[in-house]
Amino acid sequence: MLKEFKKFALKGNVLDLAVGVIIGAAFGKIVASLVDDIIMPLVGLLIGGVDFSRLSVKLGEAEVKYGAFIQTVVDFLIVAFSIFMFIRIINNRFKKKEEEKPSAVEVDKKVELLSEIRDLLKEK
């Protein structure tokens, strides 16, 4: 059983997944800090300093904190939009670099065509 577990735990996919989870957790902290420390204060200024997280309704002994839910949804939307913009910027930069590179296949076809024309002219 120990050998099977070692084989499972040391598979490439499991190690890649572990590295992805660790990097994802670290990236999550960065994004959370971006949202909590930079974006939300600015959004708070824009909407007049409203903090949804303190909104609640008391129903008997229970306190329904619907504001915390609203705040979490707003945080999620900001995080999702931030990640979307980040990925979009990276994809656009890679696309521009790919477009700037001349296609090797096209150059080879042109050289081949010119070589054929040259050979035909030599024959005549």
C-alpha positions in Angstrom: 0.0 0.0 0.0 2.9 2.4 0.8 4.5 1.7 -2.6 1.2 2.5 -4.3 0.7 5.7 -2.4 4.3 6.8 -3.2 3.7 6.0 -6.9 0.5 8.0 -6.8 1.9 11.0 -4.9 5.0 11.3 -7.1 3.2 11.2 -10.4 3.8 14.3 -12.5 0.2 15.3 -12.6 -0.1 15.3 -8.8 3.0 17.3 -8.4 1.9 19.8 -11.0 -1.5 20.1 -9.3 0.2 20.7 -5.9 2.4 23.4 -7.4 -0.7 25.0 -9.1 -2.6 25.0 -5.8 0.3 26.6 -3.9 0.8 29.3 -6.6 -3.0 29.8 -6.8 -3.2 30.4 -3.1 -0.3 32.9 -3.3 -1.9 34.6 -6.3 -5.3 34.6 -4.4 -3.6 36.6 -1.6 -2.3 39.1 -4.1 -5.7 39.5 -5.7 -7.4 39.7 -2.3 -5.0 42.5 -1.3 -5.6 44.3 -4.6 -9.3 44.2 -4.0 -9.4 44.9 -0.3 -6.6 47.5 -0.1 -6.7 49.3 -3.5 -9.9 48.8 -5.4 -12.6 48.6 -2.7 -11.5 51.9 -1.0 -11.7 53.6 -4.4 -15.1 52.0 -5.1 -16.2 53.2 -1.6 -15.3 56.7 -2.5 -17.2 56.5 -5.7 -20.4 55.2 -4.0 -20.1 57.5 -1.0 -18.4 55.2 1.4 -21.1 52.6 1.6 -19.9 49.4 3.3 -22.4 46.6 2.5 -20.8 44.2 5.0 -22.5 45.8 8.0 -26.1 45.6 6.6 -28.2 43.0 8.5 -31.7 42.3 9.6 -32.7 40.9 13.0 -35.4 38.2 12.9 -36.0 37.1 16.4 -32.8 35.7 17.8 -31.2 35.3 14.3 -29.3 38.0 12.6 -29.3 37.8 8.8 -26.2 39.4 7.5 -27.2 40.0 3.9 -24.7 42.8 3.6 -21.8 40.4 4.0 -23.2 38.4 1.1 -23.6 41.5 -1.1 -20.0 42.5 -0.2 -18.7 39.1 -1.1 -20.5 39.2 -4.5 -19.1 42.6 -5.2 -15.6 41.4 -4.2 -16.0 38.4 -6.5 -17.1 40.5 -9.4 -14.1 42.8 -8.9 -11.7 39.9 -8.7 -13.2 38.2 -11.7 -13.0 41.4 -13.7 -9.4 42.0 -12.6 -8.3 38.5 -13.6 -10.2 38.9 -16.9 -8.3 42.2 -17.7 -5.0 40.7 -16.7 -5.4 37.6 -18.9 -6.7 39.8 -21.8 -3.6 42.0 -21.6 -1.3 39.0 -21.6 -3.1 37.4 -24.5 -3.0 40.6 -26.5 0.8 40.9 -25.9 1.4 37.4 -27.0 -0.8 37.8 -30.1 1.1 40.9 -31.1 4.4 39.1 -30.8 3.1 36.2 -32.9 1.9 38.6 -35.6 5.2 40.4 -35.7 7.1 37.2 -36.4 7.4 36.4 -40.1 6.0 33.1 -41.0 8.7 30.6 -41.9 6.4 28.6 -44.1 5.5 31.7 -46.3 9.2 32.5 -46.7 10.0 29.0 -47.7 7.2 29.0 -50.3 8.4 32.3 -51.8 11.9 31.1 -52.0 10.8 27.8 -53.6 8.7 29.7 -56.2 11.5 32.1 -57.0 13.9 29.1 -57.4 11.5 27.5 -59.8 11.2 30.7 -61.9 15.0 31.0 -61.9 15.4 27.4 -63.1 12.8 27.9 -65.8 14.6 31.0 -67.0 17.9 29.2 -67.1 16.3 26.4 -69.3 15.1 28.9 -71.8 
